Amino acid sequence: AGGEVLHVEAQIMAGKGTLILTGQLGDVMKESAQAALSYARVQASSLGIEGDFFADRQIHIHVPAGAVPKDGPSAGVTMACVLVSLASGIPIRRDVAMTGELTLRGRVLPVGGLKEKLLAAARAGMHVAIVPAGNLAELSEIPDYLRQRIKLMPVHSMPEVLAIALARPLPQAKWHGASTAASARRQSAKVATHHRRGGAA
């Protein structure tokens, strides 16, 4: 039957750069949220975000279904994506699911239970799934019918995630490293092609 889709919500209010985490999160998931915030703050200028945006505001990340304990590093890229979306004002596409552990430097690391996660994403009506490139060896375990229902987008880094997940490009984005920039543009082009062929936004 697959796993469950976790919805991640975030809100910003007046404050002094503090982070509030709710939703009965375990220690590993809390650490993932801290890493996501650190990545977003350090990369703010390269992402076209006002430099002191996070320093002057309080951030609240909530994962609904608060009665259900949640843990693990798989939501790292999702939390970072939510924070960048919140700071830039660019929404995340409704048809995109994502999973991956995030490092402070923006690398996307492989996760466990990929097949179960993809089954949950397909059941939730997602058309695109962003997955760590480190999980490519497991793609042979994904049934053909599932591959036909959901487009898999392997990524190595957070810029690639943002190029796919955000509804429009970040203003003045200056990715660190030419290879990362080129990869992000390729992923964005693939998704644009998917839209032209009838993918829902």
N, C-alpha and C positions, 0 to 999 in steps of 0.2 A: 504493500500500500504506500510505502514511502514515508518520509518524515513530515515535518511541519514547517510552514513558512513563518518566519519571525518578521514582524513589522517593527521598524525602528522609527520612532518619532523624536523630533528635537524642537526646542523652542529657545529663543534668545530674549533676554530682558536686561534691564539696567543692572549693573553689578561691577565686579572687579576681577573678571577672568576666572571665576570659580566654576567648577563642573559638578552638576548634580546628576546622579544616576539612580534610576528607579526601575522597578519591574522584577524584583527578586533575582538580581544578577549575581553569579558566582564570582570568585576572585579573578579567574582568568578573563572573563568577559569584561570585568571592570578595568583590568589592565589593558585590554584591547581598546576600550574607550579612551583611556588616557593616552595611549600611543596614537590613536586617530586624531585626538585634539592636538598633540604635539606636532604631528605631521602637518596638519592644516595651518597651525600657527607659524611654523618655520617656513612653509612654502607659500605663505600668503602673498608675498610680493610677486613671486613667479607665477602665481595663479591669477593675478590681476585683481587681488582682494586688498582692500585698504589695510595697511600694515598693522595698525593698532586695533583692528576690528574686534579680535577676541579678547584683548587685554581690557577693554572698556565695557565688557558685557558678561553677564552670567549665562551659562549654557546649561540647559536641562535636556538630557537624553533619557527617553523612556521607551521600554520595550513592553507593550501591552500584554495582557494575561498575567497580571502581577501575582496571581496565586500559584503560578507554575514556575518552579526553579529553572534557571537557564544558566548554562556555562559553556565555555569553550572559546577558542580564538577565531572561529569562522566568520563572525560578524564584523571583524576589524575593517575590511574594505567598505562594508555597508555604512558603518558609523562615520568613517572618514568622508565618504561620498555625501552623506546627509549634512555633515558640518560644512563642506565646501558649497553645497547647494544653498544652505541657509545663509552663508556669508555672501555669496555672489548674487543671490536672488534668482538663480536659474533652477527651475524645477527638475526633478529626476523623472525620466520616462516611466510611465505607468506599466509598460509591458516588459520591464527588465527586472530579472532577479539576479542576485550576485552572492558569491561566497568566496572567502579567502582570508588568510591571516595576513596582517599588515605589519611591516617593520617600520622603524622610525624613519628610514631612508626611502620609504615608499615601495619597497619590494613586496610582491604578492606571493605568499608561500602556500604550498598545498595543504589540503584539509582532508579529513576522513569522511566516509559515508557519502561520496559524491552521487552515487546512483540514487540513494534515498532522497537526497536534496533535490535532484533534478525531477524525480517523480512528484515531489511536493510542489515544485515550481510549475510543472505542466498542469497539475490538478488545479492550481490557483489561476490558470489562464495566462501565464507568462509566455511571451513569444521569443524572448532572448534570455540566455543565462550566461553571465560572466563567470568564468571558472579559472582557477590558477593553471598556468601552463604546466606546472609541476605535476598536475593530475592527468596529463595526457595519456599516460600509460594505462589508465583505468577506463579510457573511453571505449575500449573494446568490450567492456562489460555493459555498456549502455545499449538497450534494445533498439532495433531499427525504428520501431514505431515511435519511440520517444525522441529519437534524433529528428524524425520528420515533424514532430509537434513543436519542438523548441530548438532554436538556433544556438549552438554553443560557440562562445567567443573566448578562447584561451588568452590570458594576459600574463605579463611578467611584472608589471608595475602599475602604480596608482594613476599616472597620467593616461595610460591606456584605458583604465576603468572609467575615468571621467569622460574621455572622448566618446565612449559608448553610452554611458548611463545618463549624462546630462542632455536635456532637451535641445540645447544649443551650445556652441563652443564658448569657453570662458574668454572674456575680453583680455587681450594682451597676454595670453598665456605664454610663458617662456620656459619650456621644459628643460631640465638639466640633462644634457647629453643628446647628440644628434640622433643616435639609434633609437632612443626612447621617443623622441619627437616624431621620427619617421614612422615608428610602429603605431603611435597614437593616431597619426593621420590615416594609416592604412586601415586600422580598426574602424575609424569614423566613416571612411569611404565604404567599407563593407556594410555597415549598418544603414547608410544612406541608400545603398543598392537594395537592401532588404525592404526599406520603406517603399521604394519605387515599385517593388514587386507586390505590394499590397499588405506589408506588415503594419499592424495597428500601432498607433503612437500613444 
